Amino acid sequence: MDGQDHDSEFPQQGRERLILRQPIALLGTGEPNDEAALLARLGPDAVMMMGDNPALPRMPRAPKLLDFFRLRFQDITFRHLLQSAKLALDEGMDENVVMACLLHDISNGALLRTDHGYWGAQLIAPYVAEEVAWAVQYHQALRYFPDESVGYRYPESYDHFFGRDYVPPEYIRRDAEIARRHRWYMTSRLVTMHDLYSFDPNVEIDPEIFTDIIGRNFRQPEDGLGFDGSPVAHMWRTMIWPNNFL
């Protein structure tokens, strides 16, 4: 069965569905919050968006990890994660490293960019080894700090993104030091070393090549991600229905 069964809980067919952008996407942009204007348009033929947005691909009823890659992730994140994980796989990295590379920017895909390492780690924690979630969280901080002993340098792209005078905030500096002293430091460091901004649109990687590794290292719930009652199920549902009013 497909996602239409979930959408039956939101009987909005035949009406205009109004989408209110998430407040956090508007803060600091100067763009107006148009909630009052949208509410004024409600009536028999117009309702607030709930359930499947017809403009988005429909998710399966019990979605698995790769369904989110294919049906919800921004193309740039889709390609980046697959290229990072494929590089680690081709270099014979441990499967925990490959999984961490495959998932390190998962929050960027269809949830939040701010503090993406922390959000991503929380999102995957119930389904992966603790080491994998840890590596995903701390890769964010470690990206800012070189380690010449393994050939990792500060990314030139960060100078372009943030300016040469950018200094990471205190919590990032603190967590980088915590990570350096941790037994899983190298797992997270290897994520940063395979976190290449190669984004080549001509490089096609079939996500199915990771099916076996995912099967061994990602606990896919029978009811589907978002419907298994885990502490983070709501985060997966947010990616399934990103335009829901409530």
Residue, then its C-alpha position, 0 to 999 in steps of 0.5 A: m500500500d502507498g502513502q495515500d492511506h495516510d492521506s485519507e486522514f486528511p480529506q482535502q481533495g477538490r479544494e485549494r490547499l494553502i501553504l503557510r511557510q514554516p516560521i523559522a524559514l522567515l525569521g530574519t529574512g524580512e519576508p512577511n508572515d502571511e498567516a493572517a492573509l491565508l486564514a482570510r481565504l479559508g472557506p468551502d473551496a480553500v483549506m490549509m494544507m494537511g497531508d500529501n501535497p500533490a506537488l510532491p512525490r507520494m511516499p510509501r505507506a511504510p517509508k524506508l530510508l532510501d525512500f526519503f533519499r529518492l522522494r524528499f531530498q534536495d538533489i544536491t544533498f542526494r548526490h552529495l551523500l551518495q558520492s561521500a558514501k561511495l568514496a568511503l566504500d571504494e576506499g574500503m572503510d569500515e561500514n560504520v564510516v560508510m553509514a556515517c558518510l551516507l547519513h552525515d548531512i541527512s538533516n540538510g536533505a529535507l529538514l533543517r540546515t542549522d546545526h545539521g550535525y546535531w539534528g541529523a544525529q538525533l534523527i538517526a539515533p534510534y536506528v543506527a549504532e551509537e558510533v554512527a550517530w556520534a560521528v554524524q553529530y561531531h562531524q559538524a564541529l570537526r569540519y572547522f578544524p584541521d588535523e594535519s596528522v591525517g591530511y585534513r585541512y580547513p575547507e577552502s569552500y568555508d572561506h567562500f561560504f563564510g569569509r576568511d575572518y569567520v570564527p566558529p562559535e564557542y560551542i563548536r570549538r568546545d565540541a571539536e575538542i570533545a571529539r578529539r579526545h573521544r574513542w570514536y574521533m577517527t570515525s567522525r574525522l573520516v566523515t569530514m575527509h570524505d565530505l567533499y563538495s563534489f556535487d557533480p550532476n554528471v556523476e550518477i550513483d544508484p542508491e541501491i548499491f547501499t541496500d545491503i549495508i543499510g540492511r546490516n546497519f540501519r534498523q528499518p521499522e516495520d511500520g515505516l520511518g515516522f510511524d514506529g512511535s520512536p522519539v524522533a518519528h515526528m521528525w520523519r513525518t515532518m519530511i513526509w508532510p513538510n507543508n502541514f499547517l499543524 
